[in-house]
Amino acid sequence: MERKLGHFGLADLYAERRYRKHPSFLDAVEQLLDWSRIERKLKKKLRRSEENCAGVKAYPALCMFKVLLLQSWYELSDLDMEMALYDRYSFSRFVGLSLDEDVPDHTTICRFRNLLAEKKCLQKLLNEVNGQLASQGKLVKSGCVMDATIISSAAHPRKQVDVEMVATDREEDDGNHSQVTVSYSNDAEAAWTRKGAHYHYGYKGHMAVEATKGFILTGHVTPANCSDTTELKRLVRGARMPAKARVYADKGFCSQSNREVLGKRKLKNGIMDKATRGHPLSHRQKHRNRLISAVRGIVERSFGTLKRTYGLCRASYLGIAKVEGEFLLAALAFNLKKAVSVSFP
């Protein structure tokens, strides 16, 4: 059972009179989308009922989703987000809470974020937001750029060797045997990788962005040792590019199988060529790589913003599902902020 919110009283009326006359960023975001469509998707995917909300009425899914967006925009922890909802009228106004209503506590915020990750509905919400932006002419899928970046694990890697004595049942064996387990941290799904001369422990965020303005189309997370080459098919499927659009990617995606994937979907090949032993690049291939490299810069800028502004240099949670949820929430916040702040022709 959900709480009924939005019944604003006299306190909200007086607060509204003191509210700024010019629209704020949050007002612009509120006007940007048809939030009822997002609410329907949340309700359909989560199917929250009295059984899974026993004892306490749940906050509306749309309210909680907006809380998570605020967290991403302002880089707030769960506890800081709870306090900000009490202190900042613009925040409570954006999520639909009146001044005389209780705000979600930090454990409620944490549980809802975990629920979104568990139900795997964040990519569907990203598709819905992108679809609305496309219908407004703000997002045009003329091409996309794919790449990956390292996201350090929230756990510090520490080599730990566990020795366990294992009993044997063979008569010729005398005594017990030992079983050795080597682990590096309590983040079991993270992995090591090397980039240049440096080693990294964590995850790899794979992403496809729109080639002209840099809106994020799709993304997912794998262990850091996963090869970029194997992830193109999943990115192409998630990006939903129209036929004859060009897909740009660096040499890490260069393979015959990936070229065949693009061909089957009638997409133009913009993957950089890679030299092999005994087969150096021709002058034409080098020139083509330079042209592709100039276009690829937009995905690097998007990654830079996600790391600098949305805290994705280092994951805040453990495990692929939660890190991917954090990644996609940052992508949603990124797209909405870009749609509001960028001037369109």
C-alpha positions as CSV (number, residue, x, y, z in Angstrom):
1,M,0.0,0.0,0.0
2,E,1.4,3.4,-1.0
3,R,1.1,6.7,0.9
4,K,-1.1,9.4,-0.6
5,L,1.2,12.4,-1.1
6,G,0.7,15.8,-2.7
7,H,-1.9,17.3,-0.2
8,F,-0.3,20.6,0.3
9,G,-1.4,22.8,3.2
10,L,-1.0,26.3,4.5
11,A,2.7,25.9,5.3
12,D,3.3,25.0,1.7
13,L,1.3,28.0,0.5
14,Y,3.4,30.4,2.6
15,A,6.6,28.7,1.5
16,E,5.6,28.9,-2.1
17,R,5.1,32.7,-1.8
18,R,8.8,33.0,-0.7
19,Y,10.0,30.6,-3.4
20,R,12.1,32.1,-6.2
21,K,10.1,33.8,-9.0
22,H,12.3,32.5,-11.8
23,P,12.3,28.8,-12.6
24,S,15.1,26.8,-11.0
25,F,16.9,23.7,-12.5
26,L,14.5,21.4,-10.7
27,D,11.5,23.3,-12.0
28,A,12.9,22.9,-15.5
29,V,13.4,19.2,-15.0
30,E,9.8,18.9,-13.7
31,Q,8.5,20.5,-16.9
32,L,10.8,18.5,-19.2
33,L,9.1,15.1,-19.0
34,D,5.7,13.5,-18.8
35,W,6.3,12.0,-15.4
36,S,3.1,10.0,-15.4
37,R,4.6,7.7,-18.0
38,I,7.6,7.1,-15.9
39,E,5.3,6.4,-12.9
40,R,3.4,3.8,-14.9
41,K,6.6,2.0,-15.8
42,L,7.8,2.0,-12.2
43,K,4.5,0.6,-10.9
44,K,4.3,-2.1,-13.6
45,K,7.9,-3.2,-13.0
46,L,8.0,-3.0,-9.2
47,R,4.5,-4.3,-8.5
48,R,4.6,-3.1,-4.9
49,S,1.8,-4.4,-2.7
50,E,0.8,-4.7,0.9
51,E,2.6,-8.0,1.2
52,N,6.1,-6.5,0.3
53,C,5.4,-3.3,2.3
54,A,4.0,-4.9,5.5
55,G,3.8,-2.7,8.5
56,V,4.5,0.7,6.9
57,K,2.9,2.4,3.9
58,A,5.4,2.7,1.1
59,Y,6.3,6.1,-0.4
60,P,5.2,6.4,-4.1
61,A,7.7,4.9,-6.5
62,L,7.9,8.2,-8.5
63,C,8.7,10.1,-5.3
64,M,11.5,7.7,-4.4
65,F,12.8,7.7,-8.0
66,K,13.1,11.5,-7.9
67,V,14.9,11.2,-4.5
68,L,17.5,9.1,-6.2
69,L,17.9,11.6,-9.0
70,L,18.5,14.4,-6.4
71,Q,21.2,12.1,-4.9
72,S,23.0,11.8,-8.2
73,W,22.8,15.5,-9.1
74,Y,24.0,16.7,-5.7
75,E,26.3,13.7,-4.7
76,L,24.6,13.1,-1.4
77,S,24.8,10.0,0.8
78,D,21.6,8.3,1.9
79,L,21.8,10.1,5.3
80,D,22.6,13.5,3.8
81,M,19.7,13.0,1.4
82,E,17.3,12.4,4.3
83,M,18.5,15.6,6.0
84,A,18.3,17.6,2.8
85,L,14.7,16.6,2.3
86,Y,14.0,18.1,5.7
87,D,16.0,21.2,5.2
88,R,15.5,22.2,1.5
89,Y,12.0,23.2,0.4
90,S,13.0,22.9,-3.3
91,F,13.9,19.2,-2.8
92,S,10.7,18.2,-1.0
93,R,8.7,20.2,-3.6
94,F,10.4,18.4,-6.4
95,V,9.6,14.9,-5.1
96,G,6.1,15.8,-4.1
97,L,6.3,16.0,-0.3
98,S,4.4,18.6,1.6
99,L,6.1,20.3,4.6
100,D,3.9,18.5,7.2
101,E,4.7,15.0,5.8
102,D,7.5,12.7,7.0
103,V,10.4,12.3,4.6
104,P,11.9,8.9,3.6
105,D,14.7,7.9,6.0
106,H,18.1,6.8,4.7
107,T,17.3,3.1,5.0
108,T,14.2,3.5,2.9
109,I,16.2,5.3,0.2
110,C,18.8,2.5,0.3
111,R,16.2,-0.3,0.0
112,F,14.4,1.4,-2.9
113,R,17.7,1.8,-4.8
114,N,18.5,-1.8,-4.2
115,L,15.0,-2.8,-5.4
116,L,15.5,-0.9,-8.7
117,A,18.8,-2.7,-9.2
118,E,17.3,-6.1,-8.4
119,K,14.3,-5.6,-10.7
120,K,16.6,-4.4,-13.5
121,C,14.3,-1.5,-14.5
122,L,16.8,1.3,-14.7
123,Q,17.6,0.7,-18.4
124,K,13.9,0.7,-19.2
125,L,13.6,4.1,-17.4
126,L,16.6,5.4,-19.4
127,N,14.9,4.2,-22.6
128,E,11.7,6.0,-21.6
129,V,13.5,9.3,-20.8
130,N,15.5,9.1,-24.1
131,G,12.3,8.4,-26.0
132,Q,10.6,11.5,-24.6
133,L,13.7,13.6,-25.4
134,A,13.7,12.2,-28.9
135,S,10.1,13.1,-29.4
136,Q,10.9,16.7,-28.4
137,G,13.8,16.8,-30.9
138,K,16.4,17.0,-28.3
139,L,18.0,13.6,-29.0
140,V,18.7,12.5,-32.5
141,K,20.1,9.0,-33.1
142,S,22.2,9.7,-36.2
143,G,25.1,7.7,-34.8
144,C,26.5,6.5,-31.5
145,V,29.9,6.1,-29.9
146,M,30.9,3.2,-27.7
147,D,33.6,2.9,-25.1
148,A,34.4,1.6,-21.7
149,T,36.0,3.0,-18.5
150,I,37.4,1.7,-15.3
151,I,35.4,2.1,-12.1
152,S,37.4,1.3,-9.0
153,S,35.8,-1.0,-6.4
154,A,34.4,0.4,-3.2
155,A,36.5,-2.2,-1.4
156,H,40.2,-1.9,-1.0
157,P,42.1,-4.9,-2.5
158,R,43.9,-6.8,0.2
159,K,45.4,-10.2,-0.6
160,Q,44.1,-12.8,1.9
161,V,45.0,-16.5,2.0
162,D,42.7,-18.8,3.8
163,V,43.9,-22.3,4.7
164,E,41.3,-24.9,5.5
165,M,42.0,-28.4,6.7
166,V,40.0,-31.0,4.6
167,A,39.6,-34.6,5.8
168,T,40.2,-37.4,3.3
169,D,38.4,-40.7,3.0
170,R,41.1,-42.7,1.2
171,E,42.7,-45.4,3.2
172,E,46.2,-44.8,1.7
173,D,46.1,-41.1,2.7
174,D,47.3,-40.4,6.2
175,G,45.9,-37.4,8.0
176,N,44.2,-34.3,6.6
177,H,44.9,-32.2,3.6
178,S,44.8,-28.4,3.3
179,Q,42.7,-26.4,0.9
180,V,44.0,-22.9,0.1
181,T,41.7,-20.1,-1.0
182,V,43.1,-16.8,-2.2
183,S,40.9,-13.7,-2.2
184,Y,41.6,-10.0,-2.7
185,S,38.7,-8.2,-1.0
186,N,35.1,-8.7,0.2
187,D,34.0,-7.5,-3.3
188,A,33.9,-10.9,-4.8
189,E,32.7,-9.8,-8.3
190,A,35.4,-7.2,-8.9
191,A,38.5,-8.1,-10.8
192,W,42.0,-6.9,-11.6
193,T,43.0,-5.4,-15.0
194,R,46.0,-3.5,-16.3
195,K,45.8,-0.2,-18.3
196,G,49.1,1.0,-19.6
197,A,51.6,0.6,-16.7
198,H,48.9,0.8,-14.0
199,Y,46.8,-2.0,-12.4
200,H,43.2,-1.4,-11.3
201,Y,40.8,-3.4,-9.2
202,G,37.1,-3.0,-9.8
203,Y,34.7,-2.9,-12.6
204,K,34.4,-1.7,-16.2
205,G,31.5,0.5,-17.3
206,H,30.5,0.0,-20.9
207,M,28.5,2.8,-22.5
208,A,27.1,4.0,-25.8
209,V,26.4,7.7,-26.3
210,E,24.7,9.7,-29.0
211,A,27.3,11.0,-31.5
212,T,26.4,14.7,-31.7
213,K,25.4,15.9,-28.2
214,G,26.6,13.0,-26.0
215,F,23.3,11.7,-24.5
216,I,23.8,8.3,-22.9
217,L,21.8,5.7,-24.8
218,T,22.7,2.5,-22.8
219,G,25.2,1.2,-20.4
220,H,26.1,-1.8,-18.3
221,V,28.9,-3.0,-15.9
222,T,31.2,-6.0,-16.0
223,P,34.3,-7.1,-14.0
224,A,37.3,-5.0,-14.9
225,N,39.0,-7.9,-16.7
226,C,36.2,-8.2,-19.3
227,S,37.3,-7.5,-22.9
228,D,35.7,-4.6,-24.7
229,T,35.4,-6.8,-27.8
230,T,32.8,-9.0,-26.3
231,E,30.4,-6.2,-25.2
232,L,29.6,-4.5,-28.5
233,K,26.6,-6.8,-29.3
234,R,25.0,-6.0,-26.0
235,L,25.6,-2.2,-26.4
236,V,24.2,-2.2,-29.9
237,R,21.1,-4.0,-28.7
238,G,20.6,-1.6,-25.8
239,A,21.3,1.6,-27.9
240,R,18.4,0.8,-30.3
241,M,20.0,2.6,-33.3
242,P,18.0,2.9,-36.5
243,A,19.2,1.3,-39.7
244,K,22.1,3.1,-41.6
245,A,23.2,4.9,-38.4
246,R,27.0,4.7,-37.8
247,V,28.5,3.1,-34.8
248,Y,31.9,4.5,-33.7
249,A,34.3,2.6,-31.5
250,D,38.1,2.3,-30.8
251,K,40.5,-0.5,-31.6
252,G,39.4,-2.5,-28.6
253,F,36.2,-3.4,-30.4
254,C,37.9,-4.4,-33.6
255,S,36.9,-7.9,-34.7
256,Q,35.3,-9.7,-37.6
257,S,32.4,-10.9,-35.3
258,N,31.7,-7.3,-34.3
259,R,31.6,-6.1,-37.9
260,E,29.2,-8.9,-38.7
261,V,27.0,-7.8,-35.8
262,L,26.8,-4.3,-37.3
263,G,26.1,-5.7,-40.8
264,K,23.2,-7.9,-39.6
265,R,21.6,-4.8,-38.0
266,K,22.2,-2.7,-41.1
267,L,24.5,-0.3,-39.2
268,K,27.5,1.5,-40.7
269,N,30.9,0.3,-39.4
270,G,32.8,3.1,-37.6
271,I,35.2,0.8,-35.6
272,M,38.8,1.8,-35.8
273,D,41.2,-0.6,-37.6
274,K,43.9,-2.4,-35.7
275,A,47.2,-3.5,-37.0
276,T,48.3,-7.1,-36.6
277,R,51.6,-8.9,-36.8
278,G,52.8,-8.7,-40.4
279,H,49.9,-6.5,-41.5
280,P,50.5,-2.8,-40.7
281,L,47.8,-0.3,-41.3
282,S,47.7,1.3,-44.7
283,H,47.7,5.1,-45.2
284,R,44.0,5.0,-45.9
285,Q,43.3,3.0,-42.7
286,K,45.4,5.5,-40.6
287,H,43.5,8.4,-42.1
288,R,40.1,6.6,-41.3
289,N,41.2,6.1,-37.7
290,R,42.0,9.7,-37.3
291,L,38.6,10.7,-38.5
292,I,36.9,8.2,-36.2
293,S,39.1,9.4,-33.3
294,A,37.9,13.0,-33.7
295,V,34.2,11.8,-33.3
296,R,35.0,9.5,-30.4
297,G,36.0,12.4,-28.2
298,I,32.4,12.9,-27.2
299,V,32.2,9.7,-25.2
300,E,35.4,10.6,-23.3
301,R,33.8,13.9,-22.3
302,S,30.7,12.0,-21.1
303,F,32.9,9.6,-19.0
304,G,34.8,12.6,-17.6
305,T,31.5,14.2,-16.5
306,L,30.3,11.0,-14.9
307,K,33.5,10.6,-12.9
308,R,34.0,14.3,-12.0
309,T,30.4,15.3,-11.2
310,Y,28.6,12.0,-10.4
311,G,31.3,10.3,-8.4
312,L,32.0,7.3,-10.7
313,C,35.7,7.3,-10.3
314,R,35.0,4.9,-7.4
315,A,31.9,2.7,-6.9
316,S,29.9,3.3,-3.7
317,Y,28.6,-0.2,-3.5
318,L,29.7,-3.8,-3.8
319,G,28.7,-6.2,-6.6
320,I,27.9,-5.9,-10.3
321,A,24.1,-5.3,-9.8
322,K,24.5,-2.4,-7.4
323,V,27.4,-0.8,-9.3
324,E,25.4,-1.0,-12.5
325,G,22.4,0.5,-10.8
326,E,24.6,3.4,-9.6
327,F,26.0,3.7,-13.2
328,L,22.5,3.9,-14.8
329,L,21.1,6.3,-12.2
330,A,24.1,8.6,-13.0
331,A,23.3,8.2,-16.7
332,L,19.6,9.2,-16.1
333,A,20.7,12.3,-14.1
334,F,23.3,13.2,-16.7
335,N,20.8,13.1,-19.6
336,L,18.1,15.1,-17.7
337,K,20.7,17.8,-16.7
338,K,22.1,17.9,-20.3
339,A,18.6,18.3,-21.7
340,V,17.9,21.3,-19.5
341,S,21.2,23.0,-19.7
342,V,22.2,22.6,-23.4
343,S,20.8,25.0,-25.9
344,F,19.2,23.3,-28.9
345,P,18.6,24.8,-32.3
